[in-house]
Amino acid sequence: MKKTLLIFLYILVFSIFVISQLFQPPIKNSYITASFGEYRDTGMDPHFHTGIDFSTFSRKGEPVYPAAEGSLYKIWLNDPLYGNAIFLYHEDSDLISGYAHLSVFSDKISNYSQLVQNEFGNQRIEIIFPKGGIPIKLNEVIAYSGDTGEAIAPHLHFEVLKQSGEEFIIYDPLEFLEYQESRNKSLELMRIRSNNKYFEVTENGETVVEYTGNFPRIDIRVREKLGNNSTILPKKVSMYINGVLTYKLDFSIIKESEIYKADFVFGYGSTSSIYWLKMYSDNYLSSIVINDFSAFSNETSRTLNLNGEIVLEDIWGNEKVYKLKFIKP
């Protein structure tokens, strides 16, 4: 019986590992420079970053490979945000992978895109293909990196999504990639903002934060440093008040209808590299997984002090805890 149980557990763990490691990195000898869910103030409206970015070391023309075998799903030409982009459909997982800011497509794919572009010129064009109609092999080059669209420097944007009814669900690609991050990692809570006042964070002690109202409504500036050359958004951010998990953000999925609702989560002063997160919300969003201040809704005391914690987590299992003391001024 014990041996049977061990075999079952091994199969279960192996299956989970395989499912979570569906894709290979689409560019060789690179590392990520931006993570899923980050704030973007480029384009017409602020929005969430819907994928991860791979460095091409500011070079155009780096070969881009499919993350897995599949078929050509659609092509975007001259998109204001994505530039030239390719999307592949992967039948085994029912997932779609996307590759953006491309300079040129491979000859195989250009044969289709050029015919349409010759007809319609340099306007934004979307070409949709029947699933399975044009097979794409794992190690074939599908395009070359560039800086088309909103890219301010050459890099490769990669994303993973799935159609659900009438809209797409977009996932954090790091949950599917065989990607190893070898650089040093540092989760950091940098500053706290409450009632338009700023509070410097005590690293190994307790940070005192003033608040008014029934419960603290704070913005926090956070980041994760990867080595000396990349800053990304922490994967999960939680706030405990008096030991109760009161608010939690988890940047794992974003619905297509939520892409341009980044201001529900990010506070003023946010940019593509500075992240001010609202640790409260009056709105529903997929990234807001806990939003429960009900324990404090009837609190009227003007002298109430509360113990708090901010917990930062990344996708590699690292965690950093910061102690807070909320006080009434």
matplotlib code that plots the C-alpha trace (Angstrom):
import matplotlib.pyplot as plt

x = [0.0, 2.8, 4.6, 1.5, 0.9, 4.5, 4.1, 0.8, 2.4, 5.4, 3.1, 1.0, 4.1, 5.6, 2.3, 2.1, 5.7, 5.1, 1.9, 3.7, 6.7, 4.9, 7.1, 10.7, 12.1, 11.5, 14.9, 18.2, 20.8, 18.7, 17.0, 13.8, 13.7, 10.0, 7.3, 3.6, 1.1, 3.4, 2.1, 2.5, 1.7, 2.6, 0.0, -3.3, -4.3, -2.5, -2.6, -1.2, 1.8, 0.3, 3.5, 7.2, 10.1, 13.3, 16.4, 18.0, 20.8, 19.4, 20.0, 17.6, 17.5, 17.9, 16.2, 12.8, 11.6, 8.2, 7.8, 6.3, 5.1, 1.8, 0.3, 0.1, -2.9, -2.7, -0.4, -0.6, 1.1, 1.7, -0.2, 0.3, 1.4, 2.6, 4.1, 4.6, 3.5, 2.9, 0.5, 0.7, -2.0, -0.9, -3.4, -2.1, -2.7, -5.3, -3.1, -1.9, 1.6, 2.4, 5.6, 5.7, 7.9, 9.3, 11.4, 10.6, 9.0, 10.6, 10.3, 7.6, 5.4, 6.3, 4.8, 1.4, 1.9, 3.4, 0.5, -1.9, 0.4, 0.9, -2.9, -3.6, -0.3, 1.1, -2.2, -2.9, -3.6, -4.8, -4.5, -6.2, -5.4, -7.4, -6.1, -3.7, -3.6, 0.1, 2.2, 5.1, 7.9, 9.6, 13.1, 12.2, 12.9, 9.5, 10.8, 13.5, 13.5, 13.0, 11.5, 8.2, 5.1, 5.5, 9.0, 11.5, 14.4, 14.7, 13.5, 11.1, 7.7, 6.2, 2.8, 0.5, -3.3, -6.4, -9.8, -12.6, -16.0, -16.0, -12.8, -9.2, -7.6, -4.0, -1.6, 1.8, 4.1, 6.6, 4.1, 4.5, 8.2, 11.2, 13.1, 15.8, 16.6, 20.2, 20.6, 20.4, 16.8, 15.8, 12.2, 11.8, 9.2, 10.6, 8.1, 4.5, 2.0, -1.0, -3.2, -0.7, 2.1, 5.2, 6.7, 10.2, 10.4, 12.3, 14.1, 14.4, 12.1, 8.5, 7.5, 5.0, 2.3, -0.4, -3.9, -7.4, -10.8, -12.0, -9.0, -5.6, -5.8, -2.2, -0.2, 3.1, 6.1, 7.5, 9.9, 12.0, 15.6, 17.1, 20.9, 22.0, 20.2, 16.4, 13.6, 10.3, 7.0, 6.6, 4.3, 2.1, 1.6, -0.4, -1.4, -2.3, -4.0, -4.0, -3.1, -6.0, -5.3, -7.1, -5.9, -4.0, -2.8, -1.8, -0.5, -1.2, -4.1, -5.6, -8.8, -8.9, -11.6, -9.3, -6.2, -6.9, -8.0, -4.4, -5.3, -7.6, -4.5, -1.7, -1.5, -0.3, 3.4, 3.5, 5.6, 6.9, 9.7, 8.1, 5.2, 2.9, 0.3, -3.0, -3.6, -7.3, -9.8, -13.4, -13.4, -13.3, -10.4, -8.8, -5.5, -7.4, -7.9, -8.6, -10.3, -11.9, -11.9, -15.2, -13.7, -12.9, -16.0, -17.7, -14.6, -15.0, -12.1, -9.8, -7.0, -7.0, -3.5, -3.2, -0.5, 0.2, 2.4, 3.2, 4.3, 6.0, 6.4, 8.0, 7.4, 10.5, 9.3, 11.0, 9.2, 9.9, 7.9, 7.8, 6.3, 4.0, 2.3, -0.8, -1.6, -4.2, -2.5]
y = [0.0, 2.4, 1.7, 2.3, 5.6, 6.7, 5.8, 7.8, 10.8, 10.6, 10.5, 13.5, 15.6, 14.7, 15.6, 19.0, 19.7, 18.8, 20.9, 23.9, 23.6, 23.7, 26.2, 26.9, 30.4, 31.9, 33.5, 32.0, 33.1, 35.9, 36.9, 38.7, 42.5, 43.0, 40.9, 40.3, 42.8, 45.8, 49.3, 50.8, 54.5, 54.2, 54.3, 56.0, 54.8, 53.3, 49.5, 46.3, 44.7, 41.5, 39.4, 39.3, 40.9, 39.2, 41.2, 41.3, 43.5, 46.4, 44.4, 43.9, 40.8, 38.1, 34.9, 34.2, 30.6, 29.1, 28.3, 24.9, 23.2, 24.5, 26.3, 29.9, 31.5, 35.2, 38.0, 41.6, 44.2, 47.8, 47.5, 50.7, 48.7, 45.3, 46.5, 43.4, 40.3, 36.6, 34.4, 30.6, 28.1, 25.0, 22.3, 20.1, 22.8, 24.9, 27.9, 30.7, 32.2, 35.7, 37.3, 41.1, 44.1, 41.9, 43.5, 41.0, 37.6, 34.5, 33.8, 31.2, 33.6, 36.6, 34.8, 35.4, 38.8, 40.4, 39.6, 41.4, 44.3, 44.9, 45.2, 47.4, 49.2, 50.3, 50.5, 48.1, 44.7, 41.5, 38.2, 35.2, 31.6, 28.3, 26.5, 23.7, 25.0, 26.1, 23.9, 25.5, 23.3, 23.7, 24.8, 26.8, 30.5, 32.4, 36.0, 38.3, 40.7, 44.4, 47.6, 48.0, 49.3, 50.9, 49.4, 52.1, 49.7, 46.4, 43.5, 40.5, 40.6, 37.2, 36.3, 33.3, 33.5, 31.3, 32.0, 31.8, 32.4, 35.8, 37.1, 36.1, 35.2, 36.3, 34.4, 35.1, 33.3, 32.5, 29.9, 27.9, 28.5, 26.4, 29.5, 29.6, 32.9, 32.8, 36.4, 37.6, 38.4, 41.1, 41.9, 45.4, 47.6, 51.1, 53.7, 53.9, 56.7, 57.4, 60.5, 62.2, 61.7, 59.6, 57.1, 55.7, 51.9, 50.4, 47.4, 45.2, 46.9, 48.3, 51.1, 53.5, 54.8, 57.3, 56.7, 58.2, 56.7, 53.3, 51.4, 52.2, 53.1, 53.0, 53.0, 51.1, 51.4, 47.9, 46.2, 43.1, 43.6, 40.9, 41.3, 44.8, 45.2, 44.4, 45.6, 43.7, 43.7, 41.2, 38.4, 38.6, 41.4, 40.8, 43.0, 41.7, 43.8, 42.5, 39.1, 39.0, 38.7, 41.9, 42.6, 40.6, 41.2, 38.3, 39.0, 35.7, 36.4, 39.4, 39.3, 41.0, 43.3, 44.4, 45.4, 49.1, 49.1, 49.3, 52.5, 50.3, 48.7, 51.2, 54.6, 57.9, 58.2, 54.8, 54.3, 51.3, 50.9, 52.5, 50.6, 52.2, 49.6, 50.6, 48.3, 48.9, 49.0, 49.9, 47.8, 44.1, 42.9, 39.5, 40.6, 41.6, 38.2, 39.3, 42.6, 42.4, 45.3, 44.3, 43.8, 47.5, 49.0, 49.9, 51.2, 54.8, 55.1, 58.0, 56.4, 52.9, 51.5, 48.5, 46.0, 45.3, 43.3, 43.6, 40.4, 40.3, 37.1, 36.2, 33.4, 31.5, 31.0, 33.9, 36.0, 39.2, 40.4, 44.0, 44.9, 48.0, 49.9, 51.9, 54.8, 57.5, 61.0]
z = [0.0, 0.9, -2.3, -4.3, -2.6, -3.3, -7.0, -7.1, -5.5, -7.9, -10.9, -9.6, -8.9, -12.3, -14.0, -12.3, -13.3, -16.9, -17.1, -15.6, -18.0, -21.4, -23.2, -23.9, -24.0, -27.4, -27.6, -26.8, -24.3, -22.8, -19.6, -18.7, -18.2, -17.4, -15.8, -16.2, -14.8, -14.7, -15.2, -18.7, -19.5, -23.2, -26.0, -25.7, -22.2, -19.2, -19.2, -17.7, -19.3, -20.7, -21.0, -20.1, -22.0, -23.0, -23.6, -27.0, -25.6, -27.7, -30.9, -33.8, -35.8, -33.0, -34.1, -32.4, -32.0, -31.2, -27.5, -28.5, -31.6, -32.9, -35.9, -37.2, -35.5, -36.5, -37.5, -36.6, -38.8, -37.6, -34.4, -32.3, -29.2, -30.4, -33.7, -35.9, -34.0, -34.4, -32.4, -32.5, -31.4, -29.4, -29.8, -26.9, -24.3, -26.1, -25.4, -27.6, -27.5, -28.7, -29.9, -30.4, -31.5, -34.4, -37.1, -39.8, -40.2, -41.5, -45.2, -44.5, -42.7, -44.9, -47.9, -46.3, -44.7, -47.7, -50.0, -47.6, -47.0, -50.7, -50.9, -47.8, -47.2, -43.8, -41.9, -38.9, -40.4, -38.7, -40.6, -39.0, -40.1, -39.6, -36.5, -37.6, -41.2, -41.2, -38.9, -36.9, -35.7, -32.4, -33.5, -36.7, -36.7, -37.0, -36.9, -35.8, -32.9, -33.3, -31.8, -33.7, -31.9, -28.6, -27.9, -26.9, -27.5, -29.3, -27.2, -27.5, -25.8, -25.1, -23.8, -23.2, -23.5, -24.0, -25.4, -22.9, -24.4, -26.0, -24.5, -23.9, -20.6, -20.5, -18.2, -16.6, -19.1, -16.3, -15.0, -18.3, -19.3, -18.7, -17.5, -14.9, -13.2, -12.1, -11.0, -7.4, -6.4, -4.0, -3.0, -1.7, -0.1, -0.7, 0.5, 1.8, 1.0, 3.3, 3.1, 0.8, 3.3, 2.6, 5.1, 4.8, 5.3, 8.2, 6.8, 9.9, 12.3, 12.4, 10.1, 11.6, 9.2, 10.0, 8.7, 9.0, 8.4, 9.4, 8.0, 6.4, 2.7, 1.7, -1.5, -1.4, -3.8, -4.4, -6.8, -7.3, -8.4, -10.6, -10.5, -11.4, -14.7, -14.3, -12.1, -12.1, -10.3, -7.4, -8.3, -5.1, -2.5, 0.6, 3.5, 7.0, 9.6, 13.2, 11.7, 9.3, 5.5, 4.5, 0.9, -1.6, -5.2, -7.4, -10.9, -12.5, -15.0, -16.6, -18.6, -22.0, -20.7, -17.8, -19.8, -19.7, -16.0, -14.6, -12.6, -10.4, -9.0, -9.5, -7.8, -9.1, -9.8, -11.4, -14.6, -16.5, -13.8, -10.7, -9.2, -6.6, -5.7, -4.1, -1.1, -1.2, -4.0, -4.7, -7.9, -8.9, -10.9, -11.5, -9.8, -6.6, -5.0, -1.4, -0.6, 2.9, 5.2, 6.8, 10.2, 10.4, 8.7, 12.0, 13.7, 14.9, 17.4, 16.8, 18.8, 17.3, 16.5, 14.3, 13.6, 10.0, 7.6, 4.0, 2.4, -1.0, -3.0, -6.4, -8.7, -7.6, -4.1, -2.4, 0.3, 2.2, 5.2, 6.4, 9.8, 10.1, 12.8, 11.8, 14.1, 14.2, 14.1]

ax = plt.figure().add_subplot(projection="3d")
ax.plot(x, y, z, "-o")
ax.set_aspect("equal")
plt.show()
